[in-house]
């Protein structure tokens, strides 16, 4: 009876060492992303922007999901997902570093900030389908329900802790350091992904198959 309860526990997937490392890395990264969102909103406000530009932050962050989720899902079905996740985390780290550098040299203006937030949104639009697709490769069938629950828990915990962390870092270090710490957290995710020896098999499907997959997703 106890064994059965352990296997069906909400935290059962965390007994899987590969999933556990990645989950904590994603939790750390998600928390820093929420902190960065706070820093970006604070920066936009400090730039003296209108309420319209301030409200556009959420729009440009979400717009890439509307534009790229379908092709991102098709791409995740075709290429090596671990490599895709590494590349997208590298993309996200680069966008966060760009924000940190521009903020440090006081080169940010509202439109540059919006562009950087849009670039980060693109990274997450391609990251999300690949991460969802890779979870079944990380855990067993028995651990999969736990992994699904833990994925939602991670989002909630990051959403609660991140803004508070962002406020503390803003007060003591400034927005440029919040952006830099966020970039470092993306690198941590890459490091953990590289430790996972997942399947290296790639689809090798031609462009026509990508277009067919995309058309199917649209339908």
C-alpha positions as CSV (number, residue, x, y, z in Angstrom):
1,X,0.0,0.0,0.0
2,X,2.8,2.4,0.9
3,X,4.6,1.6,-2.4
4,X,1.5,2.4,-4.3
5,X,1.1,5.7,-2.6
6,X,4.7,6.6,-3.2
7,X,4.3,5.9,-6.9
8,X,1.2,8.0,-7.2
9,X,2.5,10.8,-5.0
10,X,2.4,14.4,-6.4
11,X,6.2,14.6,-6.0
12,X,6.9,11.1,-7.3
13,X,8.6,12.5,-10.5
14,X,11.2,14.3,-8.3
15,X,12.7,10.9,-7.4
16,X,13.8,10.8,-11.0
17,X,17.3,12.4,-10.9
18,X,17.2,13.7,-14.4
19,X,13.7,15.3,-14.1
20,X,14.5,16.6,-10.6
21,X,17.6,18.5,-11.8
22,X,15.7,20.0,-14.8
23,X,12.6,20.8,-12.7
24,X,14.7,22.8,-10.2
25,X,16.6,24.5,-13.0
26,X,13.3,25.5,-14.7
27,X,11.9,26.6,-11.3
28,X,15.0,28.8,-10.8
29,X,14.8,30.2,-14.3
30,X,11.0,30.8,-14.1
31,X,11.5,32.7,-10.9
32,X,14.1,34.9,-12.5
33,X,11.9,35.5,-15.5
34,X,9.1,36.7,-13.2
35,X,11.7,38.9,-11.5
36,X,12.8,40.3,-14.9
37,X,9.2,41.0,-15.8
38,X,9.0,43.2,-12.7
39,X,12.3,44.9,-13.6
40,X,11.1,45.5,-17.1
41,X,7.9,47.1,-16.0
42,X,9.8,49.2,-13.4
43,X,12.3,50.3,-16.1
44,X,9.5,51.3,-18.5
45,X,7.9,53.4,-15.8
46,X,11.2,55.0,-14.9
47,X,11.7,55.9,-18.6
48,X,8.6,58.1,-18.2
49,X,6.6,56.1,-20.7
50,X,2.9,56.5,-21.2
51,X,0.5,54.1,-19.8
52,X,-0.1,52.7,-23.3
53,X,3.6,51.8,-23.7
54,X,3.6,50.3,-20.2
55,X,0.6,48.1,-21.1
56,X,2.3,47.0,-24.3
57,X,4.9,45.1,-22.3
58,X,2.4,42.3,-21.7
59,X,1.2,42.4,-25.3
60,X,4.7,42.1,-26.9
61,X,5.6,39.3,-24.4
62,X,2.5,37.3,-25.3
63,X,2.3,38.1,-29.0
64,X,5.0,35.6,-30.0
65,X,2.9,32.7,-28.6
66,X,0.1,33.7,-30.9
67,X,2.5,34.0,-33.9
68,X,4.8,31.1,-33.4
69,X,3.3,28.4,-31.3
70,X,2.1,26.3,-34.2
71,X,5.4,26.3,-36.2
72,X,7.2,25.9,-32.9
73,X,5.2,22.7,-32.1
74,X,5.9,21.4,-35.6
75,X,9.6,22.1,-35.2
76,X,9.7,20.3,-31.8
77,X,8.3,17.2,-33.6
78,X,11.1,17.3,-36.2
79,X,14.3,18.1,-34.5
80,X,16.3,16.9,-31.5
81,X,14.4,18.5,-28.6
82,X,17.3,18.7,-26.2
83,X,19.3,20.7,-28.8
84,X,16.3,22.9,-29.5
85,X,15.9,23.6,-25.8
86,X,19.6,24.4,-25.5
87,X,19.4,26.8,-28.4
88,X,16.3,28.5,-27.2
89,X,17.8,29.0,-23.7
90,X,20.9,30.4,-25.4
91,X,18.6,32.8,-27.3
92,X,16.9,33.8,-24.1
93,X,20.2,34.3,-22.3
94,X,21.4,36.5,-25.2
95,X,18.3,38.6,-25.1
96,X,18.6,39.0,-21.3
97,X,22.3,39.9,-21.6
98,X,21.4,42.5,-24.2
99,X,18.9,44.0,-21.8
100,X,21.5,44.1,-19.0
101,X,24.1,45.8,-21.2
102,X,21.8,48.4,-22.6
103,X,20.5,49.1,-19.1
104,X,24.0,49.4,-17.7
105,X,25.0,52.0,-20.3
106,X,21.6,53.8,-20.0
107,X,20.9,53.0,-23.7
108,X,17.4,51.7,-23.1
109,X,14.4,53.6,-24.4
110,X,10.7,52.3,-24.4
111,X,10.9,50.9,-27.9
112,X,14.2,49.1,-27.4
113,X,12.8,47.6,-24.2
114,X,9.7,46.4,-26.1
115,X,11.9,44.9,-28.8
116,X,14.0,43.0,-26.2
117,X,10.8,41.7,-24.4
118,X,9.5,40.6,-27.8
119,X,12.7,38.7,-28.5
120,X,12.4,37.0,-25.1
121,X,8.8,36.1,-25.9
122,X,9.9,34.5,-29.2
123,X,12.3,32.3,-27.1
124,X,9.6,31.1,-24.8
125,X,7.2,30.5,-27.7
126,X,9.6,28.0,-29.2
127,X,10.7,26.7,-25.7
128,X,7.3,25.8,-24.4
129,X,6.3,23.1,-27.0
130,X,9.7,21.5,-26.9
131,X,9.7,21.3,-23.1
132,X,6.2,19.8,-23.0
133,X,7.2,17.2,-25.6
134,X,10.4,16.3,-23.8
135,X,8.8,15.6,-20.4
136,X,7.6,12.1,-21.4
137,X,11.2,11.2,-22.4
138,X,12.4,12.2,-18.9
139,X,10.0,10.3,-16.7
140,X,8.3,6.9,-16.7
141,X,4.6,6.5,-17.5
142,X,3.9,6.2,-13.7
143,X,5.7,9.4,-13.0
144,X,4.0,11.4,-15.9
145,X,0.9,12.5,-13.9
146,X,3.3,13.7,-11.1
147,X,5.4,15.6,-13.7
148,X,2.3,17.3,-15.1
149,X,1.3,18.4,-11.6
150,X,4.8,19.6,-10.8
151,X,4.8,21.6,-14.0
152,X,1.8,23.6,-12.9
153,X,3.3,23.9,-9.4
154,X,6.5,25.3,-10.8
155,X,4.6,28.1,-12.7
156,X,2.7,29.0,-9.6
157,X,5.8,29.1,-7.3
158,X,7.8,31.1,-9.8
159,X,4.9,33.6,-10.3
160,X,4.7,34.1,-6.5
161,X,8.4,34.3,-5.6
162,X,9.7,36.0,-8.8
163,X,8.1,39.4,-8.5
164,X,9.1,39.7,-4.8
165,X,12.6,38.7,-5.7
166,X,12.6,41.2,-8.5
167,X,11.6,44.0,-6.1
168,X,14.4,43.1,-3.7
169,X,17.0,43.0,-6.4
170,X,15.8,46.2,-7.9
171,X,16.1,48.0,-4.6
172,X,19.6,46.7,-3.8
173,X,21.2,46.1,-7.2
174,X,19.2,47.8,-10.0
175,X,17.4,46.6,-13.1
176,X,20.6,45.7,-15.0
177,X,21.5,43.1,-12.4
178,X,18.1,41.6,-12.5
179,X,18.5,41.1,-16.3
180,X,22.0,39.7,-15.8
181,X,20.9,37.2,-13.1
182,X,18.1,36.1,-15.4
183,X,20.6,35.5,-18.2
184,X,22.7,33.4,-15.8
185,X,19.7,31.3,-14.9
186,X,19.1,30.4,-18.6
187,X,22.7,29.2,-18.7
188,X,22.1,27.0,-15.7
189,X,19.2,25.4,-17.6
190,X,21.5,24.8,-20.6
191,X,24.1,23.2,-18.3
192,X,21.6,20.8,-16.8
193,X,20.2,19.9,-20.3
194,X,23.7,19.1,-21.5
195,X,24.1,16.7,-18.6
196,X,21.1,14.7,-19.7
197,X,22.1,12.1,-22.3
198,X,18.8,12.0,-24.2
199,X,18.1,10.5,-27.5
200,X,20.2,12.0,-30.2
201,X,18.0,10.8,-33.0
202,X,16.7,13.5,-35.3
203,X,13.8,13.3,-37.6
204,X,15.6,14.5,-40.7
205,X,12.2,15.2,-42.3
206,X,12.2,17.4,-45.4
207,X,10.7,20.8,-45.6
208,X,7.5,19.4,-47.1
209,X,6.9,17.3,-44.0
210,X,7.3,20.4,-41.8
211,X,4.7,22.2,-43.9
212,X,2.4,19.2,-43.8
213,X,2.8,19.1,-40.0
214,X,2.2,22.8,-39.7
215,X,-0.9,22.6,-41.9
216,X,-2.2,19.8,-39.8
217,X,-1.7,21.9,-36.6
218,X,-3.6,24.8,-38.3
219,X,-6.5,22.5,-39.2
